[in-house]
């Protein structure tokens, strides 16, 4: 008996701690409905049903606003979510006193979605599916480039000038006097040929983002293998990225062969294009934009497949000086791309 | 068994203590200082005089806003409801409070041989959550000052006037704040909130607002702040800043030390549209020495939920007053009277809300700061 009381007390204590912790909730507004055919008001029981309906609708509305990858993962656990609605939709606050219309009593509510709990169920679900496949090894190569010098060309102008001359004469009837006039006409025209600015890049492997990207993959239960362990040469990716927007086939082939030989399951590659720094009008701080493209190769089968990709998407970073702004932009872009790739990978693995 | 009993007693005591402290302990809030709302680059133009005053630093490198507002807050913080304000002390709290200035407007109009000076100052006592960078609640404060002078006001006069309108004992932002500080508290999460979403000034009203003919957006912002101030002050409801002043729902605060922080303004539970339909002046009675004019302000106020498409209150409200104008007076200051009428019609709206028991119970009670 004492044990049971203690359990209840400990439970209560934990519940209170959770309540006071002020979890961060996302607010969603929905209308809950219940059928009340014969009366124009709702009983206490029916009101409860309407609020329960609102909880379900709030969850559905929240899910429908997520990206497609996340929707697919959550659809796999939708029954679990619906069975524990009070965990995932912990609060519903009525916005009105309810209305009756056409046999239905409805109430507008502001529902709170516990995003931390939703993230938890996504993680648990994907972890369970990843475990079924055993340890998954992944390596990544994220390369960045920025303009080293820009050679600007002025427009090349070609002008065409055509001259022509005409003589106008007039004479009096008696032929004794007359005048002649010389008229000159000048026709001008031409074209301007514009040549794109020649930008030379320098590329590099941004060290600052390595730990952040590793963290994203590690949290998703991938075993991150350093490229040097798998004999992958990130420098060849960097030198390709100086010359072109694309990584050459030769570099890709060498990396994939090395990764397969080392027994990796996946290889993630991302290219980050760092833009010029500007002054942010809102904050007066330095701002840098980074454009990111990324993909993941599945190395498990006979052939290498690009199974998920992200971008091109742009992210910005602010900082007191251009260096800090650049680092922040790179971190933002790299971690967002890694998160997106992880979501897609989770989905592929769970199918 | 004995140990088990001791543990049980300990748990009971701890749980009781926890319950009492959790629900009665004041919320720790850090004082974040004085700030301007808006883009860093626009501060010098949008808040010309306040910014100039703020740039004047004492020997400790503090402006009158840093020093005197902090002192005011320090002296009056104990009057706030359930808030343990930390000024300069170390605190782990993520909740901060700042006095954020949202608008400074000075217009000078030459009427015959006098100069009319109209000043509008708007501030928000804003509670911010640095964990998630969100605006938690705002208490709007609006101050309007109209004066008529023989001489054209110079820059020194304007600077001094703004300083006075911030700090004077009888009529100032600080005085308004002092009157309200007892009702200021940090709402619990279950309380819903309101936000002025749109202010619409129709053509018949615009015709009598020539002072703002170059930018009616300024007048709309002033009306939004003034109506928010009235709702917050008279109904004690929880309000969020006027939507159109913050594009993308983000509010940038520029603090005195040039620190800039960007906060997200959450969606409101209820939206408000305030439409000023017309401002009228009609001859009411002709007299011997003076004429009586009937001035009127016509509004439509709507409380609704744009997300759910529900309208909770949609009322047309007007207010009129008779003003006697001496026949010998060359020019009547109609703007000042229309301005007064706009304020009065807002008071009429509040009265109507209070009288509408059903709406008050259904919506207003859900937003009360308690």
Interface residues (C-beta under 8 A of the other chain):
Chain A: X2 X3 X5 X6 X9 X10 X12 X13 X16 X17 X19 X20 X22 X24 X27 X29 X30 X31 X91 X93 X94 X95 X96 X97 X108 X110 X281 X282 X283 X284 X285
Chain B: X1 X4 X5 X7 X8 X11 X12 X14 X15 X18 X19 X22 X39 X40 X41 X131 X132 X189 X190 X192 X252 X258 X260 X262 X266 X267 X269 X270 X305 X307 X308 X310 X312 X361 X362 X363 X366
